Amino acid sequence: MWQELLWLFILTTTLTGVAMGSLPGLSMNRASLCTVGGTLLILSGAISQTAAFQAIDLDTLVLLLAMMVLNNHLRLAGFFAWVAHGTVAVRLPPRALLALLMVVSGTLSALFLNDTVVIAFTPLVLEVVLAVGLPTTPFLIALAVSANIGSVATLIGNPQNMLIGIASGIPFTRFLTILWPVALGGVLIAWLILILLYRHPLAEPHRNLPTAPMPPLDLPLLKKSLLATLLLIGLLLAAMPVSLAALTAASLLLISRRRSPEQIFQMVDWTLLLFFAALFVVTKGVETSGFSARLLALLTADSSVTLPSLTVVSVLLSNLVSNVPAVLLLRPLVTELPWAETAWLTLAMATTLAGNLTLLGSVANLIVAESARRHGVILSFAEYLRAGIPITLATLAWGVYWLRGYLPPTP
């Protein structure tokens, strides 16, 4: 009994820290919390060392690493800054500019990870919006939510989709075919809600934007990076395994006479990779200790799992422990369902769109808020929530409606 209580304490403390990003009084991030938590689970007997190492999904880690290498080359070439500048510098009425920003942000997030997009876009969006006298809040929220929504469309749009793609074996083209309408409709819904909530500020005319030079481009590196991107898309469309396709594209970029590999590898988010590796161990500990089955029984309330109920459970877990742990915790349940493919797609849709509920719901949201703060602009939790609640509920409703209508009948 005492051993189970110890396991429960370790797991609860670790997952609480993951949800909060840290623990009070300790200078620890998510990666260090999961590393310590996973180690304690091994030492306490919740999971064997062999099982812990076997739980680490190398396919997912390789995919993340390869996408980081590709994205870092594009960033060094100036691609994201150039696209961001070209988007926000277009002379359009405020509502049309908001729509253009959301479409571009969502599209890029589907291909290059949502976090990468908001890192590049936020400073330039703020610069232009402040220069022309437009309200910053709707544009910051639009950038964050559209990056999250757009990333639902592909297996490489966000980390949880990468996990789902590898665990489910759903081909890239099928995943894209089914979920791109969810992303497109979601961006449209979010835009309509934002122009309704901020109809008066967005209706005001703005000053003309002074002509500013486009950011510099490293053309040789840009050509090579775009070639690698096209290669990646081609390999994915040809049904090559996602991790191998990404690794092939990244390997092409690492063959270079000019660019030092140390510079690229220094830009890799090794902390994120460590976090994922340790999180695999922690969630395996949840499963082997028996807590996973109890949690799922509690969340499903002893009733049969349906598409709407899976959506609700996914949203709740995503906001309790974050979306990546939610996918790992729900993986055993989804795998056993007779309509597993639909369940995987529902999980991808729900855990991604759930990130728009609060400012803490996704890393992309936090990146936007923190980048804005460094530029003297505050995006408050309450102000974000005012838009986040209706956007999340409306886009989830659209996602459930689309999946139930498009896919074979489900409970």
C-alpha positions in Angstrom: 0.0 0.0 0.0 2.8 2.4 1.0 4.5 1.7 -2.3 1.5 2.6 -4.3 1.1 5.8 -2.3 4.8 6.6 -3.1 4.2 6.0 -6.8 1.1 8.2 -6.7 3.0 11.0 -5.0 5.9 10.8 -7.6 3.5 10.8 -10.5 1.2 13.5 -9.2 4.1 15.8 -8.3 5.8 15.2 -11.7 2.7 15.8 -13.8 1.7 18.8 -11.7 5.1 20.3 -12.4 4.7 19.5 -16.1 1.3 21.2 -16.2 2.6 24.3 -14.3 6.0 24.4 -16.0 7.8 24.4 -12.6 7.2 23.7 -9.0 7.1 26.4 -6.3 10.5 26.9 -4.6 12.4 24.8 -7.1 14.4 26.0 -10.0 13.3 23.1 -12.3 11.8 23.1 -15.8 9.6 20.4 -17.4 12.6 18.4 -18.6 14.3 18.2 -15.3 11.1 17.4 -13.5 10.4 14.5 -15.8 14.0 13.3 -15.6 13.9 13.2 -11.8 10.4 11.8 -11.8 11.3 9.0 -14.2 14.4 8.1 -12.2 12.4 8.0 -8.9 9.8 5.7 -10.6 12.7 3.3 -11.5 14.2 3.4 -8.1 10.9 2.9 -6.3 10.1 -0.2 -8.5 7.1 1.3 -10.4 9.0 0.5 -13.7 12.1 -1.5 -14.4 15.2 0.2 -15.9 14.8 -2.0 -19.0 11.1 -1.2 -19.5 11.9 2.5 -19.0 14.5 2.6 -21.7 12.2 0.5 -24.0 9.4 3.1 -23.4 11.4 5.9 -25.0 10.1 6.2 -28.6 13.1 6.9 -30.8 11.0 7.4 -33.8 9.4 10.5 -32.2 12.7 11.9 -31.0 14.3 11.4 -34.4 11.4 13.2 -36.0 11.6 16.1 -33.6 15.3 16.4 -34.1 15.1 16.3 -37.9 12.3 18.9 -38.0 14.4 21.2 -35.7 17.4 20.8 -38.1 15.2 21.8 -41.1 13.5 24.7 -39.3 16.8 26.0 -38.0 18.2 26.1 -41.6 15.1 28.0 -42.7 15.5 30.5 -39.8 19.2 31.1 -40.6 18.3 31.6 -44.3 15.8 34.4 -43.2 12.8 32.5 -44.5 10.4 33.0 -41.6 11.4 36.6 -41.0 10.9 37.4 -44.7 7.5 35.8 -44.8 6.4 37.4 -41.6 7.5 40.8 -42.8 5.8 40.4 -46.2 2.6 39.3 -44.5 2.2 42.1 -41.9 3.5 44.8 -44.2 0.7 44.4 -46.7 -1.6 47.4 -46.9 -5.0 46.0 -46.0 -7.9 47.0 -43.8 -7.5 45.7 -40.2 -9.9 42.8 -40.5 -8.4 41.7 -43.8 -4.9 42.0 -42.4 -6.0 39.9 -39.4 -7.3 37.2 -41.8 -4.2 37.2 -43.9 -2.0 36.8 -40.8 -4.1 33.9 -39.5 -4.0 32.1 -42.9 -0.3 32.5 -43.3 0.4 31.5 -39.7 -1.8 28.5 -39.9 -0.4 27.3 -43.2 3.2 27.6 -42.0 2.4 25.9 -38.7 1.1 22.9 -40.5 4.5 22.4 -42.2 7.1 23.8 -39.8 5.8 23.4 -36.2 3.6 26.1 -34.6 6.2 27.1 -32.0 8.8 28.0 -34.8 6.2 30.2 -36.6 5.2 32.3 -33.5 8.8 32.8 -32.5 9.5 34.4 -35.9 6.2 36.3 -36.3 5.5 37.8 -32.9 8.2 40.6 -32.9 7.3 41.7 -36.5 3.6 41.6 -35.9 4.0 43.9 -32.8 6.3 46.2 -34.7 3.9 46.8 -37.6 0.7 46.8 -35.5 2.1 49.4 -33.1 3.5 51.5 -36.0 0.1 51.8 -37.7 -1.9 52.4 -34.5 -3.9 49.1 -34.4 -4.8 47.2 -31.2 -2.2 44.6 -30.3 -4.4 42.2 -28.4 -6.5 40.8 -31.3 -3.4 40.4 -33.5 -1.4 38.6 -30.8 -4.3 36.3 -30.0 -4.9 35.7 -33.7 -1.3 34.7 -34.2 -1.3 32.2 -31.3 -4.7 30.5 -32.0 -4.1 30.3 -35.8 -0.7 28.7 -35.3 -2.3 26.1 -33.0 -5.3 25.5 -35.3 -3.3 25.3 -38.4 -0.9 22.7 -36.9 -3.8 20.2 -36.5 -3.7 19.6 -40.3 -0.6 17.5 -40.6 1.5 14.9 -38.7 4.4 17.3 -38.5 2.4 20.4 -37.3 3.0 19.9 -33.6 4.6 17.4 -31.2 1.4 15.6 -30.2 0.5 14.9 -33.8 4.0 13.5 -34.3 3.3 11.1 -31.5 0.0 10.1 -32.9 1.3 9.6 -36.4 4.0 7.2 -35.2 1.7 5.4 -32.7 -1.2 5.0 -35.1 0.6 4.4 -38.4 -1.9 6.7 -40.2 -0.3 7.7 -43.5 0.5 11.4 -43.9 -1.8 11.9 -46.9 -4.8 10.3 -45.1 -4.2 12.4 -42.0 -4.0 15.5 -44.1 -7.0 14.7 -46.2 -9.2 14.3 -43.1 -8.0 17.1 -40.9 -7.1 20.0 -43.2 -10.8 21.0 -43.3 -10.8 21.1 -39.5 -7.9 23.5 -39.6 -9.3 25.7 -42.4 -12.7 25.9 -40.8 -11.1 26.5 -37.4 -9.1 29.4 -38.6 -12.3 30.9 -40.2 -14.2 30.4 -37.0 -11.5 32.0 -34.9 -11.3 35.0 -37.2 -15.1 35.5 -37.0 -15.0 35.4 -33.2 -12.1 37.8 -33.0 -13.6 40.4 -35.4 -16.8 40.1 -33.3 -15.1 40.6 -30.0 -12.9 43.4 -31.3 -15.2 44.9 -33.8 -14.8 48.5 -32.7 -11.0 48.6 -32.4 -10.6 46.7 -35.7 -13.1 49.1 -37.4 -10.9 52.1 -36.8 -8.7 53.3 -39.7 -5.0 53.0 -39.3 -2.0 55.1 -40.3 -0.1 54.3 -43.5 2.9 52.1 -42.7 6.3 53.5 -43.7 8.0 51.4 -46.3 10.6 49.3 -44.6 13.2 47.1 -46.3 12.6 43.4 -46.4 14.9 41.3 -44.1 18.0 40.0 -45.7 18.0 36.5 -47.2 20.8 33.9 -47.4 19.8 32.8 -50.9 22.1 29.8 -51.3 21.0 28.4 -47.9 17.3 29.3 -48.6 17.3 27.4 -51.9 18.9 24.4 -50.3 16.4 24.5 -47.4 13.4 24.9 -49.6 14.7 22.0 -51.7 14.9 19.9 -48.5 11.4 21.0 -47.6 10.0 19.9 -51.0 11.9 16.6 -50.6 10.3 16.1 -47.2 6.8 16.7 -48.6 7.4 14.5 -51.6 8.6 11.6 -49.4 5.6 12.0 -47.1 3.2 12.0 -50.0 5.0 8.8 -51.2 4.1 7.2 -47.9 7.7 7.0 -46.5 7.6 6.7 -42.7 7.4 10.2 -41.2 10.6 10.0 -39.1 12.7 8.6 -41.9 11.4 11.2 -44.4 12.3 14.0 -42.0 15.7 12.5 -41.3 16.4 12.2 -45.0 15.6 15.9 -45.6 17.7 16.9 -42.5 20.6 14.8 -43.7 20.6 16.6 -47.1 20.9 19.9 -45.3 23.8 18.7 -43.1 25.9 18.0 -46.2 27.5 21.5 -46.4 30.8 23.2 -47.3 29.8 26.6 -45.7 27.6 26.0 -42.7 29.2 24.6 -39.5 27.1 21.7 -38.1 27.9 23.0 -34.6 25.9 26.2 -35.4 22.9 24.1 -36.4 23.2 21.7 -33.4 23.5 24.6 -31.0 20.1 25.8 -32.1 18.5 22.4 -31.5 16.2 22.4 -28.5 17.9 19.6 -26.6 15.9 20.4 -23.5 12.7 19.6 -25.4 14.1 16.3 -26.6 15.2 15.4 -23.1 11.7 16.3 -21.9 10.1 13.9 -24.4 12.4 11.1 -23.6 11.8 11.4 -19.8 8.1 11.9 -20.4 7.9 8.6 -22.1 9.3 7.0 -19.0 6.9 8.8 -16.7 3.8 7.9 -18.7 5.0 4.3 -18.9 5.2 4.4 -15.1 1.6 5.6 -15.0 0.7 2.6 -17.1 2.7 -0.1 -15.4 1.7 1.0 -11.9 -2.0 0.5 -12.8 -2.9 4.2 -12.3 -3.5 4.7 -16.1 -6.4 2.1 -16.1 -8.0 3.7 -13.0 -7.6 7.2 -14.5 -9.2 6.2 -17.8 -12.1 4.4 -16.0 -12.7 7.5 -13.9 -12.6 9.9 -16.9 -14.9 7.7 -19.0 -17.3 7.2 -16.0 -17.6 3.5 -16.7 -19.5 4.2 -19.9 -18.6 3.3 -23.5 -16.3 5.7 -25.1 -17.8 7.8 -27.9 -16.3 10.4 -30.2 -17.7 13.3 -28.2 -16.7 11.8 -24.8 -13.2 11.2 -26.1 -13.1 14.8 -27.2 -14.1 16.0 -23.8 -11.7 13.7 -22.0 -8.9 14.9 -24.3 -9.6 18.5 -23.7 -9.7 18.0 -19.9 -6.5 16.1 -19.8 -4.8 18.5 -22.1 -5.6 21.4 -19.8 -4.7 19.4 -16.7 -1.3 18.0 -17.7 -0.7 19.6 -21.2 -1.4 18.0 -24.6 1.7 15.8 -25.1 1.2 14.0 -21.8 -2.5 13.7 -22.5 -1.8 11.9 -25.7 0.6 9.5 -24.0 -1.9 8.8 -21.2 -4.8 8.2 -23.6 -2.7 6.0 -26.0 -3.6 2.7 -24.3 -7.3 3.5 -24.4 -7.3 4.7 -28.0 -5.3 1.7 -29.2 -7.9 -0.8 -27.9 -11.0 0.9 -29.5 -12.6 -0.8 -32.5 -12.7 2.6 -34.2 -9.0 3.3 -33.5 -8.3 5.4 -36.6 -11.1 7.7 -35.9 -10.1 7.9 -32.2 -6.5 8.8 -33.1 -7.7 11.6 -35.4 -10.1 12.8 -32.7 -7.3 12.8 -30.2 -5.1 14.9 -32.6 -7.9 17.3 -33.2 -9.0 17.7 -29.6 -5.6 17.9 -27.9 -4.5 20.5 -30.4 -7.5 22.7 -30.3 -7.7 22.4 -26.5 -4.4 24.4 -26.4 -6.4 27.6 -27.3 -8.5 27.5 -24.2 -6.1 29.5 -21.9 -2.9 31.4 -22.2 -1.2 28.4 -20.5 -2.7 25.9 -22.9 0.1 25.6 -25.4 3.8 26.6 -25.7 2.9 28.7 -28.7 0.6 30.9 -26.5 3.3 31.4 -24.0 5.9 32.3 -26.6 3.6 35.0 -28.0 2.9 36.4 -24.5 6.5 36.3 -23.4 7.8 37.9 -26.7 5.1 40.6 -26.4 6.1 41.3 -22.8 9.7 41.8 -23.8 8.5 44.5 -26.2 6.4 46.2 -23.5 3.0 44.8 -24.5 1.1 42.7 -21.9 -1.3 40.0 -23.1 -3.2 39.2 -19.9 -4.6 35.8 -18.9 -8.1 37.2 -18.6 -8.0 39.0 -21.9 -6.8 35.9 -23.7 -9.5 33.8 -21.9 -12.2 36.1 -23.2 -11.3 35.0 -26.7 -9.9 31.5 -25.9 -13.1 30.1 -24.5 -15.4 30.8 -27.4 -12.7 29.9 -30.0 -11.9 26.6 -28.3 -15.6 25.5 -27.9 -16.6 26.6 -31.4 -13.6 25.0 -33.2 -14.0 21.7 -31.1 -17.7 21.6 -32.1 -16.7 22.0 -35.8 -14.0 19.3 -35.4 -16.5 16.8 -33.9 -19.1 17.6 -36.5 -16.6 17.2 -39.4 -15.1 13.9 -38.1 -18.6 12.4 -37.4 -19.7 13.3 -40.9 -16.6 12.4 -42.8 -15.5 9.1 -41.2 -17.4 5.8 -40.8 -20.1 5.8 -38.1 -18.8 5.7 -34.5 -20.5 5.5 -31.1 
